[in-house]
Amino acid sequence: MGIKDSPYYNKFLKEPWSYVTGAVLLAIFNIAIFIINGKPWGVTTTFSYWGAWIFKALGGNPESWAYFQGSKGEVLANGFANHTGSIMNIGIIVGALLASLLASEFKIRKIKSGKQVVAAILGGLLMGYGARIAFGCNIGALFSGMASMSLHGWQYLIFIFLGAWTGSKLLVNYFM
């Protein structure tokens, strides 16, 4: 009997999980991350470290920037392999790839138009900029913020909804 013949293979790897299962697992992982790191789950701050490490590898000196003074400078000095946020982000990327492959949903799609490229680049830049000025993305600012009963998590929920609504209207009217 092969692995694909197992009922557990279909139940856990092929069929979609329920929202309740996903919510419970996210809660457990959020608690585990808080225990391991001593701080809530976050994703986007790690990208600033990645950019600084790349800039440093190209001969730059990000250690002199105000952003990387204090504890952030220590993280920068310790490097990629010693940064738990980097390991988690790589895990998220690899996990998403594996999930799409296991569900037979991975597809490389043809670019339809230049407008699609512009919309993707503009959307990515705006989301990245917004995540940095909000001190977090939907994980750090929303999910972890709400889980810790912080007012900023609820404010983020309101404004991410308004931003998504506005963005979808712009996308439909100007880029599709």
Contacts in CASP RR format, 6 or more apart in sequence:
PFRMAT RR
TARGET T0000
AUTHOR 0000-0000-0000
METHOD contacts of the structure
MODEL  1
MGIKDSPYYNKFLKEPWSYVTGAVLLAIFNIAIFIINGKPWGVTTTFSYW
GAWIFKALGGNPESWAYFQGSKGEVLANGFANHTGSIMNIGIIVGALLAS
LLASEFKIRKIKSGKQVVAAILGGLLMGYGARIAFGCNIGALFSGMASMS
LHGWQYLIFIFLGAWTGSKLLVNYFM
3 9 0 8 1.000
13 102 0 8 1.000
13 103 0 8 1.000
14 102 0 8 1.000
14 103 0 8 1.000
14 104 0 8 1.000
16 103 0 8 1.000
26 143 0 8 1.000
27 147 0 8 1.000
29 41 0 8 1.000
30 40 0 8 1.000
30 41 0 8 1.000
30 143 0 8 1.000
30 144 0 8 1.000
30 147 0 8 1.000
33 40 0 8 1.000
33 41 0 8 1.000
33 88 0 8 1.000
34 40 0 8 1.000
34 41 0 8 1.000
36 84 0 8 1.000
37 84 0 8 1.000
37 85 0 8 1.000
40 140 0 8 1.000
40 144 0 8 1.000
40 145 0 8 1.000
40 147 0 8 1.000
40 148 0 8 1.000
41 88 0 8 1.000
41 139 0 8 1.000
41 140 0 8 1.000
41 143 0 8 1.000
41 144 0 8 1.000
42 85 0 8 1.000
42 88 0 8 1.000
42 136 0 8 1.000
42 137 0 8 1.000
42 139 0 8 1.000
42 140 0 8 1.000
42 144 0 8 1.000
43 88 0 8 1.000
43 89 0 8 1.000
43 92 0 8 1.000
43 136 0 8 1.000
43 137 0 8 1.000
43 139 0 8 1.000
43 140 0 8 1.000
44 128 0 8 1.000
44 131 0 8 1.000
44 132 0 8 1.000
44 136 0 8 1.000
44 137 0 8 1.000
44 139 0 8 1.000
44 140 0 8 1.000
45 136 0 8 1.000
46 83 0 8 1.000
46 85 0 8 1.000
46 86 0 8 1.000
46 88 0 8 1.000
46 89 0 8 1.000
47 89 0 8 1.000
47 128 0 8 1.000
48 67 0 8 1.000
48 132 0 8 1.000
49 72 0 8 1.000
49 75 0 8 1.000
49 76 0 8 1.000
49 80 0 8 1.000
49 83 0 8 1.000
49 86 0 8 1.000
50 80 0 8 1.000
50 86 0 8 1.000
51 62 0 8 1.000
52 62 0 8 1.000
52 65 0 8 1.000
52 68 0 8 1.000
52 76 0 8 1.000
53 76 0 8 1.000
53 79 0 8 1.000
53 80 0 8 1.000
55 62 0 8 1.000
56 62 0 8 1.000
56 63 0 8 1.000
56 76 0 8 1.000
62 68 0 8 1.000
62 76 0 8 1.000
63 73 0 8 1.000
63 76 0 8 1.000
63 77 0 8 1.000
68 76 0 8 1.000
75 83 0 8 1.000
80 86 0 8 1.000
97 106 0 8 1.000
100 106 0 8 1.000
111 117 0 8 1.000
115 174 0 8 1.000
115 175 0 8 1.000
115 176 0 8 1.000
116 175 0 8 1.000
118 175 0 8 1.000
119 171 0 8 1.000
119 175 0 8 1.000
127 137 0 8 1.000
128 137 0 8 1.000
131 137 0 8 1.000
131 141 0 8 1.000
134 141 0 8 1.000
134 156 0 8 1.000
135 141 0 8 1.000
138 156 0 8 1.000
138 160 0 8 1.000
141 152 0 8 1.000
141 153 0 8 1.000
141 156 0 8 1.000
142 153 0 8 1.000
142 156 0 8 1.000
142 157 0 8 1.000
142 160 0 8 1.000
145 152 0 8 1.000
145 153 0 8 1.000
145 156 0 8 1.000
146 153 0 8 1.000
146 154 0 8 1.000
146 157 0 8 1.000
END
